[in-house]
Amino acid sequence: VKRTNVEIIPRGFHGTKRAVLIGVNYVGRSEVITELDSSHRDVLKVKNFLVHHLGFHESNCTILMDDNDHRMPTRGNLMDSFRQLVNQTKPGDVVFVHYCGHGGQLEDQLLGDDHDHDHDDDDVRVHVHD
């Protein structure tokens, strides 16, 4: 097997690197959905990789997790985080989004604006927090 190095951040990059990292273990929600045990750990590992290997500043890494130590991954907090990301990002910046939690697929909803002709399903995020 031939190994190829993939360049995530281009050489000579001078913009700002921003990340939104979302981890949902569904803590205390086992009556509604199966709790996960590694989403929080995975988010922290990804953040560590971004900061220590790709040069992201910790202050530019937004973390949303249902662990009582971070902002909860509610719809409102997700929308606020993405609005802030859009408002702060300039042409040439790098944006990294990571989601770890339950997900699934729904049959494609053909509304005339479908551009993903290569598959017939839409990916969905499963959330339990309002």
N, CA, C and O atoms as a Tinker XYZ file with bonds, in Angstrom:
   520  protein
     1  N      0.841000   -1.172000    0.000000    73     2
     2  CA     0.000000    0.000000    0.000000    64     1     3
     3  C      0.888000    1.237000    0.000000    63     2     4     5
     4  O      1.783000    1.372000    0.834000    81     3
     5  N      0.633000    2.124000   -0.930000    73     3     6
     6  CA     1.402000    3.360000   -1.020000    64     5     7
     7  C      0.790000    4.404000   -0.086000    63     6     8     9
     8  O     -0.420000    4.631000   -0.107000    81     7
     9  N      1.627000    5.029000    0.725000    73     7    10
    10  CA     1.171000    6.074000    1.634000    64     9    11
    11  C      1.365000    7.434000    0.984000    63    10    12    13
    12  O      2.404000    7.715000    0.387000    81    11
    13  N      0.356000    8.263000    1.111000    73    11    14
    14  CA     0.414000    9.612000    0.579000    64    13    15
    15  C      0.140000   10.589000    1.711000    63    14    16    17
    16  O     -0.830000   10.427000    2.451000    81    15
    17  N      0.975000   11.590000    1.848000    73    15    18
    18  CA     0.733000   12.626000    2.844000    64    17    19
    19  C     -0.329000   13.578000    2.329000    63    18    20    21
    20  O     -0.269000   14.046000    1.191000    81    19
    21  N     -1.293000   13.855000    3.175000    73    19    22
    22  CA    -2.352000   14.796000    2.833000    64    21    23
    23  C     -2.078000   16.091000    3.576000    63    22    24    25
    24  O     -1.831000   16.087000    4.782000    81    23
    25  N     -2.121000   17.182000    2.860000    73    23    26
    26  CA    -1.856000   18.487000    3.454000    64    25    27
    27  C     -3.186000   19.115000    3.848000    63    26    28    29
    28  O     -3.925000   19.598000    2.990000    81    27
    29  N     -3.493000   19.111000    5.142000    73    27    30
    30  CA    -4.754000   19.670000    5.621000    64    29    31
    31  C     -4.699000   21.195000    5.599000    63    30    32    33
    32  O     -5.645000   21.845000    5.152000    81    31
    33  N     -3.621000   21.755000    6.071000    73    31    34
    34  CA    -3.405000   23.204000    6.053000    64    33    35
    35  C     -2.299000   23.462000    5.038000    63    34    36    37
    36  O     -1.190000   22.950000    5.194000    81    35
    37  N     -2.581000   24.247000    4.001000    73    35    38
    38  CA    -1.568000   24.482000    2.966000    64    37    39
    39  C     -0.302000   25.132000    3.527000    63    38    40    41
    40  O     -0.367000   25.945000    4.448000    81    39
    41  N      0.835000   24.769000    2.967000    73    39    42
    42  CA     2.102000   25.399000    3.357000    64    41    43
    43  C      2.018000   26.899000    3.076000    63    42    44    45
    44  O      1.439000   27.327000    2.078000    81    43
    45  N      2.594000   27.671000    3.958000    73    43    46
    46  CA     2.576000   29.117000    3.785000    64    45    47
    47  C      1.253000   29.757000    4.167000    63    46    48    49
    48  O      1.048000   30.940000    3.895000    81    47
    49  N      0.360000   29.018000    4.784000    73    47    50
    50  CA    -0.948000   29.536000    5.181000    64    49    51
    51  C     -0.774000   30.629000    6.231000    63    50    52    53
    52  O     -0.020000   30.460000    7.189000    81    51
    53  N     -1.476000   31.757000    6.047000    73    51    54
    54  CA    -1.345000   32.873000    6.980000    64    53    55
    55  C     -2.674000   33.351000    7.542000    63    54    56    57
    56  O     -2.710000   34.330000    8.287000    81    55
    57  N     -3.761000   32.681000    7.200000    73    55    58
    58  CA    -5.074000   33.086000    7.706000    64    57    59
    59  C     -5.303000   32.590000    9.125000    63    58    60    61
    60  O     -4.388000   32.098000    9.786000    81    59
    61  N     -6.531000   32.729000    9.575000    73    59    62
    62  CA    -6.929000   32.264000   10.899000    64    61    63
    63  C     -7.562000   30.886000   10.777000    63    62    64    65
    64  O     -8.309000   30.613000    9.838000    81    63
    65  N     -7.255000   30.029000   11.730000    73    63    66
    66  CA    -7.823000   28.677000   11.771000    64    65    67
    67  C     -8.868000   28.647000   12.873000    63    66    68    69
    68  O     -8.572000   28.962000   14.025000    81    67
    69  N    -10.085000   28.270000   12.523000    73    67    70
    70  CA   -11.180000   28.218000   13.490000    64    69    71
    71  C    -11.818000   26.836000   13.473000    63    70    72    73
    72  O    -11.864000   26.176000   12.435000    81    71
    73  N    -12.312000   26.402000   14.636000    73    71    74
    74  CA   -12.954000   25.092000   14.723000    64    73    75
    75  C    -14.181000   25.150000   15.625000    63    74    76    77
    76  O    -14.207000   25.869000   16.624000    81    75
    77  N    -15.194000   24.380000   15.250000    73    75    78
    78  CA   -16.344000   24.109000   16.104000    64    77    79
    79  C    -16.365000   22.601000   16.296000    63    78    80    81
    80  O    -16.470000   21.845000   15.331000    81    79
    81  N    -16.264000   22.166000   17.553000    73    79    82
    82  CA   -16.169000   20.747000   17.888000    64    81    83
    83  C    -17.351000   20.381000   18.778000    63    82    84    85
    84  O    -17.544000   20.973000   19.840000    81    83
    85  N    -18.137000   19.407000   18.341000    73    83    86
    86  CA   -19.381000   19.053000   19.016000    64    85    87
    87  C    -19.324000   17.592000   19.445000    63    86    88    89
    88  O    -19.093000   16.707000   18.623000    81    87
    89  N    -19.535000   17.346000   20.726000    73    87    90
    90  CA   -19.554000   15.979000   21.247000    64    89    91
    91  C    -20.782000   15.749000   22.102000    63    90    92    93
    92  O    -21.007000   16.456000   23.085000    81    91
    93  N    -21.581000   14.755000   21.725000    73    91    94
    94  CA   -22.815000   14.468000   22.450000    64    93    95
    95  C    -22.794000   13.013000   22.915000    63    94    96    97
    96  O    -22.825000   12.090000   22.102000    81    95
    97  N    -22.739000   12.823000   24.235000    73    95    98
    98  CA   -22.805000   11.480000   24.819000    64    97    99
    99  C    -24.224000   11.130000   25.271000    63    98   100   101
   100  O    -24.486000    9.992000   25.662000    81    99
   101  N    -25.151000   12.114000   25.219000    73    99   102
   102  CA   -26.539000   11.911000   25.642000    64   101   103
   103  C    -26.592000   11.520000   27.119000    63   102   104   105
   104  O    -27.324000   10.610000   27.509000    81   103
   105  N    -25.807000   12.223000   27.927000    73   103   106
   106  CA   -25.700000   11.955000   29.360000    64   105   107
   107  C    -27.065000   12.144000   30.024000    63   106   108   109
   108  O    -27.715000   13.174000   29.852000    81   107
   109  N    -27.485000   11.134000   30.784000    73   107   110
   110  CA   -28.748000   11.210000   31.500000    64   109   111
   111  C    -29.974000   11.085000   30.626000    63   110   112   113
   112  O    -31.084000   11.363000   31.080000    81   111
   113  N    -29.802000   10.675000   29.392000    73   111   114
   114  CA   -30.931000   10.562000   28.457000    64   113   115
   115  C    -31.185000    9.116000   28.033000    63   114   116   117
   116  O    -31.820000    8.880000   27.005000    81   115
   117  N    -30.697000    8.145000   28.813000    73   115   118
   118  CA   -30.762000    6.741000   28.400000    64   117   119
   119  C    -32.189000    6.237000   28.233000    63   118   120   121
   120  O    -32.402000    5.224000   27.567000    81   119
   121  N    -33.181000    6.922000   28.825000    73   119   122
   122  CA   -34.564000    6.505000   28.619000    64   121   123
   123  C    -35.066000    6.900000   27.229000    63   122   124   125
   124  O    -36.076000    6.379000   26.756000    81   123
   125  N    -34.361000    7.814000   26.587000    73   123   126
   126  CA   -34.758000    8.297000   25.264000    64   125   127
   127  C    -33.862000    7.737000   24.168000    63   126   128   129
   128  O    -34.339000    7.386000   23.089000    81   127
   129  N    -32.569000    7.655000   24.444000    73   127   130
   130  CA   -31.595000    7.267000   23.426000    64   129   131
   131  C    -30.386000    6.636000   24.125000    63   130   132   133
   132  O    -30.094000    6.964000   25.275000    81   131
   133  N    -29.704000    5.757000   23.452000    73   131   134
   134  CA   -28.544000    5.083000   24.038000    64   133   135
   135  C    -27.416000    6.077000   24.299000    63   134   136   137
   136  O    -26.990000    6.802000   23.400000    81   135
   137  N    -26.937000    6.098000   25.554000    73   135   138
   138  CA   -25.798000    6.958000   25.881000    64   137   139
   139  C    -24.544000    6.445000   25.186000    63   138   140   141
   140  O    -24.366000    5.240000   25.008000    81   139
   141  N    -23.689000    7.366000   24.802000    73   139   142
   142  CA   -22.391000    7.030000   24.225000    64   141   143
   143  C    -21.324000    7.276000   25.283000    63   142   144   145
   144  O    -21.565000    7.994000   26.253000    81   143
   145  N    -20.148000    6.688000   25.102000    73   143   146
   146  CA   -19.106000    6.886000   26.110000    64   145   147
   147  C    -17.819000    7.479000   25.569000    63   146   148   149
   148  O    -16.870000    7.677000   26.329000    81   147
   149  N    -17.761000    7.767000   24.278000    73   147   150
   150  CA   -16.480000    8.249000   23.741000    64   149   151
   151  C    -16.560000    9.578000   22.993000    63   150   152   153
   152  O    -15.529000   10.088000   22.554000    81   151
   153  N    -17.738000   10.146000   22.837000    73   151   154
   154  CA   -17.849000   11.393000   22.067000    64   153   155
   155  C    -17.043000   12.526000   22.683000    63   154   156   157
   156  O    -16.361000   13.261000   21.969000    81   155
   157  N    -17.114000   12.675000   24.003000    73   155   158
   158  CA   -16.367000   13.752000   24.671000    64   157   159
   159  C    -14.869000   13.543000   24.507000    63   158   160   161
   160  O    -14.135000   14.479000   24.187000    81   159
   161  N    -14.425000   12.327000   24.725000    73   159   162
   162  CA   -12.996000   12.002000   24.592000    64   161   163
   163  C    -12.521000   12.270000   23.163000    63   162   164   165
   164  O    -11.441000   12.824000   22.958000    81   163
   165  N    -13.330000   11.878000   22.178000    73   163   166
   166  CA   -12.953000   12.095000   20.781000    64   165   167
   167  C    -12.824000   13.582000   20.458000    63   166   168   169
   168  O    -11.888000   13.987000   19.770000    81   167
   169  N    -13.754000   14.392000   20.948000    73   167   170
   170  CA   -13.691000   15.838000   20.704000    64   169   171
   171  C    -12.415000   16.422000   21.301000    63   170   172   173
   172  O    -11.749000   17.236000   20.661000    81   171
   173  N    -12.069000   16.018000   22.513000    73   171   174
   174  CA   -10.855000   16.542000   23.147000    64   173   175
   175  C     -9.593000   16.082000   22.423000    63   174   176   177
   176  O     -8.614000   16.825000   22.356000    81   175
   177  N     -9.607000   14.866000   21.881000    73   175   178
   178  CA    -8.465000   14.391000   21.090000    64   177   179
   179  C     -8.335000   15.182000   19.793000    63   178   180   181
   180  O     -7.226000   15.534000   19.392000    81   179
   181  N     -9.453000   15.464000   19.139000    73   179   182
   182  CA    -9.418000   16.255000   17.904000    64   181   183
   183  C     -8.904000   17.657000   18.212000    63   182   184   185
   184  O     -8.066000   18.181000   17.479000    81   183
   185  N     -9.397000   18.272000   19.293000    73   183   186
   186  CA    -8.912000   19.607000   19.674000    64   185   187
   187  C     -7.413000   19.578000   19.937000    63   186   188   189
   188  O     -6.691000   20.464000   19.480000    81   187
   189  N     -6.938000   18.581000   20.660000    73   187   190
   190  CA    -5.514000   18.443000   20.943000    64   189   191
   191  C     -4.712000   18.350000   19.641000    63   190   192   193
   192  O     -3.663000   18.982000   19.516000    81   191
   193  N     -5.194000   17.576000   18.685000    73   191   194
   194  CA    -4.520000   17.444000   17.392000    64   193   195
   195  C     -4.496000   18.784000   16.653000    63   194   196   197
   196  O     -3.464000   19.178000   16.110000    81   195
   197  N     -5.629000   19.476000   16.635000    73   195   198
   198  CA    -5.694000   20.767000   15.947000    64   197   199
   199  C     -4.721000   21.772000   16.561000    63   198   200   201
   200  O     -4.019000   22.482000   15.841000    81   199
   201  N     -4.682000   21.830000   17.889000    73   199   202
   202  CA    -3.839000   22.811000   18.586000    64   201   203
   203  C     -2.359000   22.445000   18.501000    63   202   204   205
   204  O     -1.529000   23.293000   18.175000    81   203
   205  N     -2.028000   21.196000   18.789000    73   203   206
   206  CA    -0.619000   20.809000   18.913000    64   205   207
   207  C      0.038000   20.365000   17.607000    63   206   208   209
   208  O      1.266000   20.352000   17.514000    81   207
   209  N     -0.743000   20.007000   16.615000    73   207   210
   210  CA    -0.154000   19.537000   15.355000    64   209   211
   211  C     -0.478000   20.428000   14.155000    63   210   212   213
   212  O      0.281000   20.465000   13.187000    81   211
   213  N     -1.603000   21.144000   14.217000    73   211   214
   214  CA    -1.980000   21.981000   13.076000    64   213   215
   215  C     -1.954000   23.465000   13.388000    63   214   216   217
   216  O     -2.278000   24.277000   12.521000    81   215
   217  N     -1.577000   23.842000   14.604000    73   215   218
   218  CA    -1.385000   25.250000   14.933000    64   217   219
   219  C     -2.644000   26.061000   15.170000    63   218   220   221
   220  O     -2.602000   27.287000   15.063000    81   219
   221  N     -3.759000   25.426000   15.485000    73   219   222
   222  CA    -4.968000   26.176000   15.842000    64   221   223
   223  C     -4.752000   26.785000   17.218000    63   222   224   225
   224  O     -4.141000   26.156000   18.082000    81   223
   225  N     -5.250000   28.017000   17.438000    73   223   226
   226  CA    -5.218000   28.616000   18.769000    64   225   227
   227  C     -6.409000   28.082000   19.556000    63   226   228   229
   228  O     -7.519000   27.993000   19.031000    81   227
   229  N     -6.174000   27.729000   20.815000    73   227   230
   230  CA    -7.267000   27.211000   21.644000    64   229   231
   231  C     -8.449000   28.166000   21.672000    63   230   232   233
   232  O     -9.600000   27.730000   21.704000    81   231
   233  N     -8.174000   29.462000   21.660000    73   231   234
   234  CA    -9.253000   30.449000   21.719000    64   233   235
   235  C    -10.126000   30.438000   20.466000    63   234   236   237
   236  O    -11.231000   30.981000   20.485000    81   235
   237  N     -9.653000   29.832000   19.385000    73   235   238
   238  CA   -10.434000   29.735000   18.149000    64   237   239
   239  C    -11.102000   28.376000   17.992000    63   238   240   241
   240  O    -11.632000   28.061000   16.926000    81   239
   241  N    -11.079000   27.568000   19.057000    73   239   242
   242  CA   -11.726000   26.250000   19.047000    64   241   243
   243  C    -12.930000   26.297000   19.984000    63   242   244   245
   244  O    -12.770000   26.321000   21.204000    81   243
   245  N    -14.114000   26.311000   19.422000    73   243   246
   246  CA   -15.341000   26.304000   20.205000    64   245   247
   247  C    -15.755000   24.860000   20.450000    63   246   248   249
   248  O    -15.863000   24.070000   19.511000    81   247
   249  N    -15.986000   24.519000   21.708000    73   247   250
   250  CA   -16.401000   23.160000   22.059000    64   249   251
   251  C    -17.800000   23.205000   22.655000    63   250   252   253
   252  O    -18.082000   23.989000   23.562000    81   251
   253  N    -18.666000   22.354000   22.130000    73   251   254
   254  CA   -20.008000   22.165000   22.671000    64   253   255
   255  C    -20.128000   20.697000   23.069000    63   254   256   257
   256  O    -20.020000   19.810000   22.223000    81   255
   257  N    -20.353000   20.440000   24.367000    73   255   258
   258  CA   -20.488000   19.058000   24.844000    64   257   259
   259  C    -21.485000   19.012000   26.001000    63   258   260   261
   260  O    -21.631000   19.984000   26.743000    81   259
   261  N    -22.158000   17.892000   26.146000    73   259   262
   262  CA   -23.104000   17.704000   27.247000    64   261   263
   263  C    -22.398000   17.092000   28.457000    63   262   264   265
   264  O    -22.722000   15.988000   28.896000    81   263
   265  N    -21.417000   17.846000   28.988000    73   263   266
   266  CA   -20.605000   17.335000   30.096000    64   265   267
   267  C    -20.548000   18.267000   31.306000    63   266   268   269
   268  O    -19.791000   18.004000   32.240000    81   267
   269  N    -21.316000   19.331000   31.311000    73   267   270
   270  CA   -21.337000   20.322000   32.400000    64   269   271
   271  C    -20.065000   21.142000   32.522000    63   270   272   273
   272  O    -19.995000   22.009000   33.393000    81   271
   273  N    -19.055000   20.912000   31.689000    73   271   274
   274  CA   -17.835000   21.718000   31.695000    64   273   275
   275  C    -17.761000   22.655000   30.492000    63   274   276   277
   276  O    -16.940000   23.571000   30.474000    81   275
   277  N    -18.606000   22.437000   29.494000    73   275   278
   278  CA   -18.602000   23.226000   28.263000    64   277   279
   279  C    -20.028000   23.688000   27.971000    63   278   280   281
   280  O    -20.980000   23.262000   28.625000    81   279
   281  N    -20.153000   24.550000   26.997000    73   279   282
   282  CA   -21.495000   24.942000   26.559000    64   281   283
   283  C    -22.218000   23.707000   26.045000    63   282   284   285
   284  O    -21.633000   22.876000   25.351000    81   283
   285  N    -23.494000   23.596000   26.392000    73   283   286
   286  CA   -24.297000   22.453000   25.961000    64   285   287
   287  C    -24.546000   22.529000   24.450000    63   286   288   289
   288  O    -24.666000   23.623000   23.897000    81   287
   289  N    -24.625000   21.376000   23.783000    73   287   290
   290  CA   -24.878000   21.357000   22.337000    64   289   291
   291  C    -26.370000   21.483000   22.031000    63   290   292   293
   292  O    -26.961000   20.615000   21.389000    81   291
   293  N    -26.966000   22.577000   22.499000    73   291   294
   294  CA   -28.375000   22.837000   22.209000    64   293   295
   295  C    -28.494000   23.474000   20.831000    63   294   296   297
   296  O    -27.504000   23.934000   20.263000    81   295
   297  N    -29.700000   23.498000   20.304000    73   295   298
   298  CA   -29.923000   24.133000   19.003000    64   297   299
   299  C    -29.472000   25.592000   19.052000    63   298   300   301
   300  O    -28.791000   26.066000   18.143000    81   299
   301  N    -29.853000   26.299000   20.112000    73   299   302
   302  CA   -29.482000   27.705000   20.237000    64   301   303
   303  C    -27.979000   27.915000   20.286000    63   302   304   305
   304  O    -27.453000   28.807000   19.621000    81   303
   305  N    -27.283000   27.098000   21.069000    73   303   306
   306  CA   -25.826000   27.221000   21.161000    64   305   307
   307  C    -25.141000   26.836000   19.858000    63   306   308   309
   308  O    -24.144000   27.450000   19.477000    81   307
   309  N    -25.671000   25.817000   19.168000    73   307   310
   310  CA   -25.119000   25.451000   17.855000    64   309   311
   311  C    -25.279000   26.604000   16.875000    63   310   312   313
   312  O    -24.332000   26.976000   16.183000    81   311
   313  N    -26.491000   27.174000   16.820000    73   311   314
   314  CA   -26.738000   28.284000   15.896000    64   313   315
   315  C    -25.853000   29.478000   16.240000    63   314   316   317
   316  O    -25.287000   30.101000   15.341000    81   315
   317  N    -25.723000   29.808000   17.528000    73   315   318
   318  CA   -24.849000   30.915000   17.943000    64   317   319
   319  C    -23.401000   30.661000   17.531000    63   318   320   321
   320  O    -22.724000   31.566000   17.042000    81   319
   321  N    -22.929000   29.433000   17.728000    73   319   322
   322  CA   -21.543000   29.095000   17.382000    64   321   323
   323  C    -21.298000   29.218000   15.886000    63   322   324   325
   324  O    -20.260000   29.730000   15.467000    81   323
   325  N    -22.247000   28.754000   15.079000    73   323   326
   326  CA   -22.071000   28.848000   13.631000    64   325   327
   327  C    -22.220000   30.283000   13.135000    63   326   328   329
   328  O    -21.527000   30.681000   12.199000    81   327
   329  N    -23.115000   31.072000   13.747000    73   327   330
   330  CA   -23.217000   32.494000   13.377000    64   329   331
   331  C    -21.903000   33.212000   13.675000    63   330   332   333
   332  O    -21.402000   33.976000   12.850000    81   331
   333  N    -21.354000   32.960000   14.856000    73   331   334
   334  CA   -20.079000   33.574000   15.237000    64   333   335
   335  C    -18.975000   33.144000   14.274000    63   334   336   337
   336  O    -18.149000   33.962000   13.869000    81   335
   337  N    -18.958000   31.875000   13.912000    73   335   338
   338  CA   -17.967000   31.356000   12.969000    64   337   339
   339  C    -18.077000   32.082000   11.630000    63   338   340   341
   340  O    -17.070000   32.515000   11.070000    81   339
   341  N    -19.285000   32.213000   11.126000    73   339   342
   342  CA   -19.504000   32.889000    9.840000    64   341   343
   343  C    -19.112000   34.357000    9.927000    63   342   344   345
   344  O    -18.469000   34.877000    9.016000    81   343
   345  N    -19.489000   35.034000   11.009000    73   343   346
   346  CA   -19.194000   36.461000   11.151000    64   345   347
   347  C    -17.709000   36.756000   11.307000    63   346   348   349
   348  O    -17.247000   37.816000   10.883000    81   347
   349  N    -16.948000   35.840000   11.908000    73   347   350
   350  CA   -15.526000   36.081000   12.149000    64   349   351
   351  C    -14.626000   35.601000   11.014000    63   350   352   353
   352  O    -13.494000   36.068000   10.882000    81   351
   353  N    -15.110000   34.686000   10.206000    73   351   354
   354  CA   -14.271000   34.080000    9.176000    64   353   355
   355  C    -14.155000   34.986000    7.962000    63   354   356   357
   356  O    -15.138000   35.549000    7.482000    81   355
   357  N    -12.933000   35.108000    7.485000    73   355   358
   358  CA   -12.638000   35.942000    6.310000    64   357   359
   359  C    -12.138000   35.042000    5.183000    63   358   360   361
   360  O    -11.714000   33.914000    5.431000    81   359
   361  N    -12.187000   35.539000    3.944000    73   359   362
   362  CA   -11.640000   34.745000    2.833000    64   361   363
   363  C    -10.197000   34.339000    3.132000    63   362   364   365
   364  O     -9.393000   35.153000    3.587000    81   363
   365  N     -9.887000   33.088000    2.874000    73   363   366
   366  CA    -8.546000   32.583000    3.119000    64   365   367
   367  C     -8.367000   31.908000    4.465000    63   366   368   369
   368  O     -7.350000   31.255000    4.697000    81   367
   369  N     -9.354000   32.056000    5.371000    73   367   370
   370  CA    -9.289000   31.375000    6.661000    64   369   371
   371  C     -9.630000   29.898000    6.484000    63   370   372   373
   372  O    -10.180000   29.495000    5.458000    81   371
   373  N     -9.300000   29.104000    7.487000    73   371   374
   374  CA    -9.637000   27.680000    7.501000    64   373   375
   375  C    -10.701000   27.451000    8.565000    63   374   376   377
   376  O    -10.596000   27.956000    9.682000    81   375
   377  N    -11.731000   26.681000    8.204000    73   375   378
   378  CA   -12.796000   26.320000    9.133000    64   377   379
   379  C    -12.838000   24.804000    9.241000    63   378   380   381
   380  O    -12.854000   24.101000    8.230000    81   379
   381  N    -12.857000   24.301000   10.479000    73   379   382
   382  CA   -12.924000   22.864000   10.731000    64   381   383
   383  C    -14.114000   22.608000   11.644000    63   382   384   385
   384  O    -14.210000   23.203000   12.718000    81   383
   385  N    -15.026000   21.724000   11.226000    73   383   386
   386  CA   -16.194000   21.363000   12.034000    64   385   387
   387  C    -16.148000   19.862000   12.279000    63   386   388   389
   388  O    -15.978000   19.074000   11.349000    81   387
   389  N    -16.303000   19.477000   13.546000    73   387   390
   390  CA   -16.280000   18.058000   13.922000    64   389   391
   391  C    -17.503000   17.770000   14.773000    63   390   392   393
   392  O    -17.762000   18.474000   15.750000    81   391
   393  N    -18.268000   16.727000   14.406000    73   391   394
   394  CA   -19.428000   16.290000   15.186000    64   393   395
   395  C    -19.231000   14.843000   15.583000    63   394   396   397
   396  O    -18.896000   14.005000   14.746000    81   395
   397  N    -19.438000   14.544000   16.855000    73   395   398
   398  CA   -19.356000   13.170000   17.344000    64   397   399
   399  C    -20.591000   12.912000   18.202000    63   398   400   401
   400  O    -20.772000   13.535000   19.249000    81   399
   401  N    -21.432000   11.996000   17.752000    73   399   402
   402  CA   -22.666000   11.654000   18.447000    64   401   403
   403  C    -23.490000   10.756000   17.546000    63   402   404   405
   404  O    -23.016000   10.303000   16.505000    81   403
   405  N    -24.725000   10.501000   17.949000    73   403   406
   406  CA   -25.597000    9.685000   17.112000    64   405   407
   407  C    -25.931000   10.431000   15.827000    63   406   408   409
   408  O    -25.951000   11.662000   15.806000    81   407
   409  N    -26.185000    9.706000   14.787000    73   407   410
   410  CA   -26.604000   10.270000   13.513000    64   409   411
   411  C    -27.361000    9.209000   12.751000    63   410   412   413
   412  O    -27.559000    8.103000   13.254000    81   411
   413  N    -27.779000    9.524000   11.571000    73   411   414
   414  CA   -28.515000    8.561000   10.766000    64   413   415
   415  C    -28.748000    9.108000    9.385000    63   414   416   417
   416  O    -28.141000   10.099000    8.980000    81   415
   417  N    -29.631000    8.456000    8.667000    73   415   418
   418  CA   -29.965000    8.905000    7.322000    64   417   419
   419  C    -31.470000    8.870000    7.131000    63   418   420   421
   420  O    -32.159000    8.008000    7.676000    81   419
   421  N    -31.968000    9.808000    6.357000    73   419   422
   422  CA   -33.358000    9.854000    5.944000    64   421   423
   423  C    -33.392000    9.762000    4.437000    63   422   424   425
   424  O    -32.438000   10.144000    3.759000    81   423
   425  N    -34.493000    9.254000    3.913000    73   423   426
   426  CA   -34.627000    9.229000    2.463000    64   425   427
   427  C    -34.536000   10.659000    1.949000    63   426   428   429
   428  O    -35.075000   11.582000    2.560000    81   427
   429  N    -33.855000   10.836000    0.831000    73   427   430
   430  CA   -33.617000   12.155000    0.259000    64   429   431
   431  C    -34.931000   12.903000    0.062000    63   430   432   433
   432  O    -35.898000   12.351000   -0.462000    81   431
   433  N    -34.954000   14.144000    0.482000    73   431   434
   434  CA   -36.122000   14.996000    0.308000    64   433   435
   435  C    -35.928000   15.832000   -0.947000    63   434   436   437
   436  O    -35.189000   16.816000   -0.927000    81   435
   437  N    -36.573000   15.457000   -2.021000    73   435   438
   438  CA   -36.389000   16.153000   -3.297000    64   437   439
   439  C    -37.234000   17.417000   -3.314000    63   438   440   441
   440  O    -38.447000   17.365000   -3.519000    81   439
   441  N    -36.590000   18.536000   -3.100000    73   439   442
   442  CA   -37.267000   19.827000   -3.063000    64   441   443
   443  C    -36.818000   20.736000   -4.197000    63   442   444   445
   444  O    -37.050000   21.944000   -4.160000    81   443
   445  N    -36.186000   20.165000   -5.189000    73   443   446
   446  CA   -35.736000   20.962000   -6.317000    64   445   447
   447  C    -34.398000   21.625000   -6.104000    63   446   448   449
   448  O    -33.891000   22.281000   -7.014000    81   447
   449  N    -33.807000   21.477000   -4.932000    73   447   450
   450  CA   -32.518000   22.118000   -4.664000    64   449   451
   451  C    -31.453000   21.090000   -4.309000    63   450   452   453
   452  O    -30.447000   21.419000   -3.679000    81   451
   453  N    -31.676000   19.852000   -4.715000    73   451   454
   454  CA   -30.777000   18.766000   -4.341000    64   453   455
   455  C    -29.570000   18.731000   -5.262000    63   454   456   457
   456  O    -29.710000   18.608000   -6.479000    81   455
   457  N    -28.391000   18.839000   -4.680000    73   455   458
   458  CA   -27.155000   18.834000   -5.467000    64   457   459
   459  C    -26.290000   17.618000   -5.187000    63   458   460   461
   460  O    -25.186000   17.503000   -5.719000    81   459
   461  N    -26.784000   16.708000   -4.354000    73   459   462
   462  CA   -25.991000   15.528000   -4.015000    64   461   463
   463  C    -26.471000   14.329000   -4.827000    63   462   464   465
   464  O    -27.029000   13.373000   -4.289000    81   463
   465  N    -26.243000   14.405000   -6.119000    73   463   466
   466  CA   -26.749000   13.392000   -7.041000    64   465   467
   467  C    -26.075000   12.040000   -6.881000    63   466   468   469
   468  O    -26.518000   11.062000   -7.483000    81   467
   469  N    -25.018000   11.963000   -6.087000    73   467   470
   470  CA   -24.280000   10.711000   -5.980000    64   469   471
   471  C    -24.854000    9.759000   -4.939000    63   470   472   473
   472  O    -24.383000    8.627000   -4.830000    81   471
   473  N    -25.858000   10.180000   -4.169000    73   471   474
   474  CA   -26.510000    9.244000   -3.242000    64   473   475
   475  C    -27.953000    9.652000   -3.012000    63   474   476   477
   476  O    -28.352000   10.773000   -3.327000    81   475
   477  N    -28.730000    8.732000   -2.461000    73   475   478
   478  CA   -30.160000    8.956000   -2.299000    64   477   479
   479  C    -30.585000    9.210000   -0.860000    63   478   480   481
   480  O    -31.782000    9.221000   -0.571000    81   479
   481  N    -29.639000    9.414000    0.045000    73   479   482
   482  CA   -29.970000    9.659000    1.440000    64   481   483
   483  C    -29.390000   10.988000    1.889000    63   482   484   485
   484  O    -28.364000   11.436000    1.376000    81   483
   485  N    -30.054000   11.613000    2.847000    73   483   486
   486  CA   -29.547000   12.811000    3.507000    64   485   487
   487  C    -29.077000   12.412000    4.894000    63   486   488   489
   488  O    -29.779000   11.685000    5.598000    81   487
   489  N    -27.896000   12.876000    5.300000    73   487   490
   490  CA   -27.399000   12.591000    6.640000    64   489   491
   491  C    -28.106000   13.504000    7.628000    63   490   492   493
   492  O    -28.416000   14.655000    7.319000    81   491
   493  N    -28.355000   12.982000    8.809000    73   491   494
   494  CA   -29.011000   13.774000    9.843000    64   493   495
   495  C    -28.255000   13.644000   11.148000    63   494   496   497
   496  O    -27.618000   12.624000   11.413000    81   495
   497  N    -28.329000   14.677000   11.957000    73   495   498
   498  CA   -27.761000   14.674000   13.298000    64   497   499
   499  C    -28.911000   14.395000   14.256000    63   498   500   501
   500  O    -30.005000   14.931000   14.084000    81   499
   501  N    -28.674000   13.571000   15.251000    73   499   502
   502  CA   -29.689000   13.258000   16.248000    64   501   503
   503  C    -29.385000   14.066000   17.498000    63   502   504   505
   504  O    -28.288000   13.968000   18.049000    81   503
   505  N    -30.341000   14.859000   17.947000    73   503   506
   506  CA   -30.118000   15.633000   19.171000    64   505   507
   507  C    -31.282000   15.413000   20.127000    63   506   508   509
   508  O    -32.376000   15.037000   19.707000    81   507
   509  N    -31.048000   15.643000   21.389000    73   507   510
   510  CA   -32.095000   15.490000   22.387000    64   509   511
   511  C    -32.182000   16.704000   23.305000    63   510   512   513
   512  O    -32.965000   16.697000   24.254000    81   511
   513  N    -31.414000   17.724000   23.050000    73   511   514
   514  CA   -31.426000   18.927000   23.882000    64   513   515
   515  C    -32.092000   20.050000   23.113000    63   514   516   517
   516  O    -31.857000   20.204000   21.914000    81   515
   517  N    -32.920000   20.837000   23.787000    73   515   518
   518  CA   -33.537000   22.001000   23.147000    64   517   519
   519  C    -32.789000   23.190000   23.566000    63   518   520
   520  O    -33.120000   24.303000   23.157000    81   519
